[in-house]
Amino acid sequence: MFSTLSDRLTSTFKNLRSKGRLSEADIDATIREIRRALLDADVAVPVVREFTGTVRERSLSAEVSGSLNPAQQVVKIVNEELVAILGGESRGLRFAKNPPTVIMLAGLQGAGKTTLAGKLALSLREQGHTPLLVAADLQRPNAVNQLSVVGERAGVPVYAPHPGVAEGAPADVLVGDPVQVARDGVQTARQRQHDVVIIDTAGRLGVDAELMRQAADIRDAVQPDEILFVIDAMIGQDAVTTAKAFEDGVNFTGVVLSKLDGDARGGAALSVARVTGRPILFASTGEKLTDFEAFHPDRMASRILDMGDVLTLIEQAEKAFDAEQAEQMAQKVASGQDFTLADFLVQMQQMKNMGSMKKMLGMLPGMGQMREALENFDEREVDRIEAIIRSMTPAERENPKIINGSRRARIARGSGVRTSDVNQLLERFAGAQKMMRQMGRGGGMPGMPGMPGMGGLPGGMGGKKSRGRSQAPQRRSKGKSGNPAKRAAQERAAADRTAAGPAMSEPGSAFGAGARGGQEPAPDAADLQIPPGLEKFLGR
């Protein structure tokens, strides 16, 4: 959603960081680029004017001129003002002291209210609540049926006493009273001891008096604890006009952004909270019911500035990963057991439970610089790898070394890939297995030196040797000679040095305490007692 805006701002700050000291002209040029980026992203003009004015004023103040790194201080100011525009602190739902908590959804037709009702219900159910969906949209064809399907997928009951308008019926025909349905739905939730009621209301293609009157009547009938305004994040400048109309008509308490995964410019998210003064509570980020998350202004600002959103990534990982399986894997690595393809398959399945790989990678800091590679990433690659592993026998998963040529061909046929794909997977897995062994020995990640006081290979594994002149040449340890006479001489010299103790140590050993003159010359081969039959090797 914010990729274009993020790229523009990142490019602007990159040019800013190359300057050690900022003049007023530098700051004005930066503000000008920020203004263009925000306007191109369809942010409302009053919001852009207020934002750039505040950033310029703070950037010209003493907090920037007196800092050690003025460019980073400007980035910090922009980040703080973005957080302020997006609503400041994050806020969750306000629950009623006496259940049920009534949540009313309002918005234009096509904004995604019905799907979002199911997402919100699923999220609340996972938190331990017992929500009830109420189908009060009796105008849009098949709206009641859609809510029933969504509720079934979310595992949440739906109160739908009327079928609503059938497909093909005139749009002005009403079946039942939506206000009465909403009122009865709250009463039913109270009787069945549901602690949350989510009311899906009707929308229009545009703002009109009839829409506002019906929404206001439902609000007055059920006295909701939260009125959530659902807005399509891709509608651009119209977001402000629509939001103001609903604020005047129903006085909503919070905003929900839908379709935040779209490719539009995303100005709605940066405008609505500032113009209406109402916080953004949730964001819908995909088509699945699980593509739903709480909205955190500070995290969204970090995403826009390509600083990543590691906290959200950790929260999603905690939901998707099985703690017991993770503990077993940790114990297995610590005990020195090999990481197998069966373990790899389990890890991949848990990664898939977290959602889109592109979305997860996009939450890492600095991934905006790899946006093109990220966009070209094929999500189906994960499925292909899973198919290859599932085509293996249990023995092959436990010990990939037994996979010979014929087995590779069989696995390729079974998974519908080429033999080269199987070879590539096995090569990658061998590297992963080596990494897990290194971690089990406490040596840290490959390519990195081991931690102080821990095992591991100095300088990591698999890295290229430095060719710099400053690197001291490494002494090769002399192995045993293949010549029996020389090998016997080496063994005897080693025994003599051991018996002589530290005084006979080599120069430089024991911190240079050895005496150079204390070394004995190598023994003559003529003095050695050679076993019978080996004299011919000495050339005697």
C-alpha positions in Angstrom: 0.0 0.0 0.0 2.7 2.5 1.0 5.4 1.3 -1.3 5.5 4.3 -3.5 5.5 6.7 -0.6 8.1 4.7 1.2 10.4 4.7 -1.8 10.1 8.4 -2.2 10.8 9.2 1.4 13.7 6.7 1.6 15.3 8.3 -1.4 14.9 11.8 0.1 16.5 10.8 3.4 19.3 9.0 1.6 20.4 12.2 -0.1 20.0 14.0 3.2 22.3 11.6 5.1 25.2 12.3 2.8 25.5 15.8 4.2 27.3 16.3 7.5 25.7 19.7 8.1 22.3 20.9 7.0 21.6 24.4 5.8 18.2 26.0 5.6 18.2 25.4 1.8 18.8 21.6 2.4 15.9 21.5 4.8 13.6 23.4 2.4 14.6 21.0 -0.4 13.8 18.0 1.8 10.4 19.4 2.9 9.6 20.1 -0.8 10.3 16.4 -1.7 8.2 15.2 1.3 5.3 17.4 0.2 5.4 16.0 -3.3 5.6 12.5 -2.0 2.6 13.0 0.3 0.5 14.7 -2.4 1.3 11.9 -4.9 0.1 9.4 -2.2 -3.4 11.2 -2.2 -3.0 12.6 1.3 -5.4 15.4 1.9 -4.0 18.8 1.2 -4.7 20.3 4.7 -3.0 17.3 6.3 0.1 17.8 4.0 0.2 21.5 4.7 0.1 20.9 8.5 2.6 18.1 8.4 5.3 19.8 6.3 4.9 23.0 8.3 5.5 21.2 11.6 8.4 19.2 10.2 10.1 22.4 8.8 9.7 24.3 12.0 11.2 21.6 14.1 14.0 20.9 11.6 15.1 24.5 11.7 15.1 24.6 15.5 17.9 24.0 17.9 17.0 20.3 18.3 18.5 19.7 14.8 21.2 22.3 14.6 22.7 21.2 17.9 22.6 17.5 17.3 25.6 15.3 16.4 23.8 13.9 13.3 21.3 16.5 11.9 20.2 14.2 9.1 19.1 11.4 11.5 17.4 14.0 13.7 15.3 15.1 10.7 14.3 11.5 10.1 13.4 11.2 13.7 11.2 14.3 13.5 9.4 13.0 10.3 8.8 9.6 12.1 7.3 11.3 15.1 5.0 13.6 13.0 3.9 10.5 10.9 2.9 8.8 14.2 1.0 11.9 15.2 -0.9 12.0 11.9 -1.8 8.3 12.1 -3.4 8.9 15.5 -0.6 8.9 18.1 -1.0 6.1 20.5 -2.8 2.9 19.5 -6.2 2.1 21.1 -8.1 -1.1 21.4 -11.8 -1.8 21.7 -13.7 -0.5 24.6 -15.7 -3.3 26.2 -18.9 -2.7 28.1 -18.9 -3.1 31.9 -22.1 -5.1 31.6 -22.0 -7.5 28.6 -22.8 -7.7 25.8 -20.5 -5.2 24.2 -22.2 -3.9 21.1 -20.1 -3.0 18.0 -21.8 -1.4 15.0 -20.1 -1.3 11.6 -20.8 1.6 9.2 -19.5 2.6 5.8 -20.1 2.7 2.1 -21.1 -0.3 0.1 -18.1 -2.2 -1.2 -15.8 -1.0 1.7 -15.6 -4.6 3.0 -17.9 -4.4 6.1 -19.3 -7.9 5.9 -15.9 -9.6 5.5 -14.4 -7.4 8.2 -17.2 -8.4 10.5 -16.1 -12.0 10.2 -12.4 -11.1 10.7 -13.2 -9.1 13.8 -15.4 -11.9 15.2 -12.6 -14.5 14.6 -10.1 -12.2 16.3 -12.3 -11.8 19.3 -13.1 -15.5 19.5 -9.3 -16.3 19.5 -9.0 -13.9 22.5 -11.6 -15.8 24.5 -14.7 -13.9 23.7 -18.0 -15.3 22.5 -19.2 -12.9 19.7 -22.5 -13.0 17.8 -22.9 -11.6 14.3 -26.1 -9.8 13.4 -27.2 -9.5 9.8 -28.8 -6.0 9.7 -27.9 -5.3 6.0 -31.2 -6.3 4.4 -30.7 -4.1 1.3 -27.7 -5.4 -0.6 -28.5 -8.7 -2.5 -27.1 -11.8 -0.8 -25.6 -9.7 2.1 -27.2 -11.9 4.7 -26.1 -15.1 3.0 -22.5 -13.7 2.7 -22.4 -12.9 6.4 -23.7 -16.5 7.2 -20.9 -18.0 5.1 -18.3 -15.7 6.7 -19.6 -16.5 10.2 -19.4 -20.2 9.5 -15.8 -19.9 8.4 -15.0 -17.9 11.5 -16.8 -20.4 13.8 -19.1 -17.7 15.0 -23.0 -17.9 15.1 -25.0 -15.5 13.0 -28.4 -14.0 13.9 -30.3 -13.6 10.6 -34.1 -13.7 11.0 -34.7 -12.2 7.5 -33.1 -13.3 4.2 -32.8 -9.8 2.9 -33.1 -8.8 -0.7 -32.7 -11.7 -3.2 -30.4 -11.6 -6.2 -32.1 -9.7 -9.1 -34.7 -8.0 -6.9 -35.1 -4.2 -7.1 -32.6 -2.3 -4.9 -35.3 -0.3 -3.1 -37.2 -3.4 -1.8 -36.7 -4.1 1.9 -37.4 -7.4 3.5 -37.8 -6.8 7.2 -36.8 -3.8 9.4 -33.0 -3.5 9.9 -33.5 -1.5 13.1 -35.7 -4.2 14.6 -33.2 -6.9 13.5 -30.4 -5.0 15.3 -32.5 -4.6 18.5 -33.5 -8.3 18.5 -29.9 -9.3 17.8 -28.7 -7.6 21.0 -31.5 -9.1 23.0 -30.7 -12.6 21.6 -27.0 -12.2 22.5 -28.0 -11.3 26.0 -30.2 -14.3 26.3 -27.6 -16.7 24.9 -24.8 -15.1 27.0 -22.7 -13.8 24.1 -20.3 -11.1 25.4 -19.9 -9.3 22.1 -22.4 -8.3 19.4 -21.2 -7.2 15.9 -23.9 -5.6 13.8 -23.3 -5.5 10.0 -25.3 -2.5 8.6 -26.2 -1.6 5.0 -24.2 0.8 2.9 -24.7 2.9 -0.2 -22.6 3.6 -3.3 -22.4 7.2 -2.1 -23.3 9.2 1.0 -27.0 10.1 1.1 -29.7 11.1 3.6 -31.4 7.7 3.6 -28.2 5.9 4.5 -27.4 8.2 7.4 -30.9 8.1 8.7 -30.9 4.3 8.8 -27.5 4.2 10.5 -28.6 6.8 13.0 -31.8 4.8 13.8 -29.8 1.6 14.4 -27.4 3.5 16.6 -30.2 5.0 18.7 -31.9 1.6 19.0 -29.0 -0.4 20.3 -26.8 2.3 21.9 -23.5 0.7 20.7 -20.3 0.8 22.7 -18.2 1.2 19.6 -19.2 2.5 16.1 -16.5 1.5 13.7 -16.3 3.4 10.4 -15.0 0.9 7.7 -13.3 2.7 4.9 -11.6 1.5 1.7 -7.9 2.5 2.0 -7.7 2.8 -1.8 -10.3 5.6 -2.4 -7.8 8.4 -2.0 -9.0 12.0 -1.6 -12.6 10.9 -1.2 -11.7 9.3 2.1 -11.8 12.7 3.9 -15.2 13.7 2.5 -16.8 10.3 3.3 -15.3 10.3 6.8 -16.6 13.8 7.6 -20.1 12.8 6.4 -20.2 9.7 8.6 -18.7 11.6 11.5 -21.6 14.1 11.3 -24.2 11.4 10.6 -23.4 8.7 13.1 -20.5 10.1 15.1 -18.3 7.0 14.9 -15.8 6.2 17.6 -13.1 4.5 15.6 -11.8 3.7 12.0 -11.1 0.4 10.4 -9.0 0.4 7.2 -9.9 -2.3 4.7 -7.9 -3.4 1.6 -4.6 -2.2 3.0 -2.9 -4.8 0.9 -3.9 -3.0 -2.3 -1.5 -1.3 -4.7 -3.1 2.2 -4.4 -1.3 5.1 -2.8 -2.8 4.9 0.6 -3.5 8.5 1.4 -6.7 7.6 3.2 -4.8 6.1 6.1 -2.7 9.3 6.5 -5.8 11.6 6.3 -8.8 10.1 8.1 -7.3 10.0 11.6 -6.0 13.6 11.4 -9.1 15.1 9.8 -11.7 13.4 12.0 -9.7 13.1 15.2 -10.9 9.4 15.6 -8.3 6.7 16.0 -7.6 3.9 13.6 -8.2 0.7 15.5 -7.8 -2.1 13.0 -6.4 -2.8 9.5 -7.6 -5.5 7.1 -4.5 -6.6 5.1 -5.8 -9.5 2.8 -8.7 -11.7 1.7 -8.3 -14.4 4.4 -10.1 -14.1 7.7 -6.7 -14.1 9.5 -5.4 -11.1 7.5 -6.5 -8.8 10.2 -4.4 -6.9 12.7 -4.6 -4.1 15.3 -3.4 -0.8 14.0 -0.3 0.7 15.7 0.6 4.2 14.4 4.2 3.9 15.5 4.7 0.6 13.7 2.9 1.9 10.5 5.2 4.9 10.5 8.2 2.7 10.7 7.0 0.7 7.7 6.5 3.8 5.7 10.0 5.0 6.5 11.4 1.5 5.7 12.4 0.8 9.3 10.5 -2.4 9.5 7.9 -3.7 11.9 9.6 -6.4 13.9 7.1 -6.3 16.8 4.2 -7.3 14.5 6.4 -10.0 13.0 7.1 -11.4 16.4 3.5 -11.3 17.4 2.5 -13.2 14.3 5.3 -15.7 14.9 4.0 -16.3 18.5 0.5 -17.1 17.1 1.7 -19.4 14.4 4.6 -21.4 16.1 3.9 -24.3 18.4 5.8 -23.6 21.6 6.1 -27.4 22.4 7.6 -28.1 18.9 9.9 -25.1 19.2 11.2 -26.5 22.6 11.7 -29.9 21.1 13.7 -28.5 18.2 15.9 -26.4 20.6 16.7 -29.4 22.7 17.5 -31.4 19.6 19.9 -28.8 18.3 21.5 -28.4 21.7 22.0 -32.1 22.1 23.9 -32.3 18.8 21.3 -34.3 16.9 21.2 -33.6 13.1 18.5 -31.3 11.7 16.5 -33.5 9.3 14.3 -32.8 6.3 11.3 -33.9 8.5 12.2 -31.1 10.9 12.6 -28.7 8.0 9.1 -29.6 6.7 7.6 -28.8 10.2 9.3 -25.5 10.2 8.1 -24.6 6.7 4.5 -25.5 7.7 4.7 -23.2 10.7 6.1 -20.4 8.5 3.1 -20.8 6.1 0.8 -20.5 9.1 2.2 -17.0 9.6 0.8 -15.9 6.2 2.4 -14.4 3.1 6.2 -14.7 2.9 6.3 -11.4 1.0 4.4 -9.7 3.8 6.7 -11.1 6.5 9.8 -10.2 4.6 8.4 -6.7 4.1 8.3 -6.2 7.8 12.1 -6.5 8.1 14.1 -3.2 8.2 15.6 -2.1 5.0 13.6 -4.4 2.7 12.4 -1.4 0.7 15.8 -1.5 -1.0 15.0 -5.0 -2.2 11.4 -4.3 -3.2 11.9 -5.5 -6.8 13.3 -8.8 -5.7 10.6 -9.1 -3.1 7.8 -8.5 -5.6 9.3 -11.1 -7.9 9.4 -13.7 -5.1 7.2 -16.6 -6.0 5.1 -17.8 -3.1 4.6 -21.1 -4.9 8.3 -21.9 -4.4 7.4 -22.9 -0.8 4.8 -25.3 -2.0 7.2 -26.9 -4.5 9.8 -27.5 -1.7 7.1 -29.0 0.5 6.0 -31.3 -2.4 9.6 -32.5 -2.9 10.1 -33.4 0.8 6.7 -35.1 0.9 7.8 -37.3 -2.1 10.6 -38.7 0.0 10.4 -41.8 2.2 10.7 -41.4 6.0 14.2 -42.8 5.8 15.3 -40.3 3.1 14.0 -37.4 5.2 16.0 -38.6 8.2 19.2 -39.3 6.2 19.4 -37.4 2.9 22.8 -38.9 2.2 21.1 -42.1 1.0 19.4 -40.2 -1.8 21.3 -41.4 -4.9 20.6 -40.7 -8.5 17.7 -43.1 -8.9 16.0 -41.9 -5.8 16.4 -38.3 -6.9 14.7 -39.1 -10.2 11.9 -40.9 -8.4 11.4 -37.9 -6.0 11.4 -35.5 -9.0 8.7 -37.5 -10.7 6.6 -37.7 -7.6 6.7 -34.0 -6.9 6.4 -32.8 -10.5 9.7 -31.0 -10.6 13.0 -31.5 -12.4 15.9 -33.5 -10.9 18.0 -30.3 -10.8 15.4 -28.8 -8.4 15.8 -31.8 -6.1 19.6 -31.4 -6.2 19.3 -27.7 -5.4 17.1 -28.4 -2.4 19.5 -31.0 -1.1 22.4 -28.6 -1.5 20.6 -25.9 0.4 19.6 -28.3 3.1 23.1 -29.4 3.6 24.1 -25.8 4.2 21.2 -25.4 6.7 22.2 -28.7 8.4 25.8 -27.4 8.8 24.4 -24.1 10.3 22.4 -26.0 12.8 25.4 -28.1 13.8 27.4 -24.9 14.3 24.6 -23.4 16.4 24.5 -26.6 18.5 28.2 -26.2 19.3 27.6 -22.6 20.4 29.5 -21.1 17.6 26.9 -18.7 16.4 25.7 -18.3 12.8 28.0 -19.3 9.9 30.1 -16.5 8.6 30.3 -14.9 12.0 32.9 -15.5 14.7 32.0 -17.5 17.7 30.9 -15.6 20.8 33.6 -15.1 23.5 33.8 -18.1 25.8 31.9 -20.3 23.4 32.9 -22.9 20.9 32.9 -22.5 17.2 35.2 -21.8 14.3 37.1 -18.5 14.4 35.9 -16.3 11.6 32.9 -18.5 10.8 32.4 -21.1 8.1 32.3 -21.0 4.4 33.6 -17.4 4.2 36.1 -16.3 1.6 39.7 -15.7 2.8 40.8 -12.1 2.9 43.4 -11.1 0.4 44.4 -7.9 2.2 48.1 -7.3 2.8 47.6 -6.5 6.5 46.5 -10.1 7.2 49.3 -12.1 8.8 50.1 -15.3 7.0 48.9 -18.4 8.8 51.5 -21.0 9.7 50.6 -24.4 8.4 51.0 -27.1 11.0 53.4 -29.8 9.7 51.9 -33.2 9.4 53.7 -36.5 9.7 56.0 -37.3 6.8 55.3 -40.2 4.5 59.0 -41.2 4.7 59.4 -43.8 7.5 62.8 -42.5 8.5 61.7 -38.8 8.6 58.6 -39.7 10.5 60.6 -41.6 13.1 62.9 -38.6 13.4 59.9 -36.3 13.9 58.4 -38.5 16.6 61.7 -38.8 18.4 62.3 -35.0 18.3 58.8 -34.4 19.6 59.4 -36.9 22.5 62.7 -35.1 23.3 60.9 -31.7 23.4 58.2 -33.0 25.7 60.8 -34.5 28.1 62.8 -31.3 28.1 59.8 -29.2 29.2 59.3 -25.5 28.6 63.0 -24.7 28.4 63.2 -26.5 25.1 60.0 -25.0 23.6 60.1 -23.5 20.2 60.8 -19.8 19.7 57.7 -17.7 20.1 55.8 -20.4 22.1 54.8 -19.8 25.7 54.6 -16.0 24.9 58.2 -16.0 23.6 59.8 -17.4 26.7 61.6 -20.1 24.9 65.4 -19.8 24.3 66.4 -20.0 20.7 69.7 -21.5 21.5 68.3 -24.3 23.6 67.0 -26.3 20.7 68.7 -29.5 19.8 69.6 -30.2 16.2 67.5 -32.8 14.4 68.9 -36.3 14.9 70.9 -37.9 12.1 69.0 -40.7 10.3 72.1 -42.8 10.6 71.7 -43.0 14.4 68.1 -44.3 14.1 67.3 -48.0 14.7 65.5 -48.9 11.5 63.2 -51.9 11.5 64.4 -54.8 9.3 63.4 -54.5 5.7 63.1 -50.7 5.7 66.7 -49.9 4.9 66.0 -49.6 1.2 63.9 -46.5 1.8 66.9 -44.7 3.2 69.0 -45.1 0.1 71.8 -46.8 2.1 
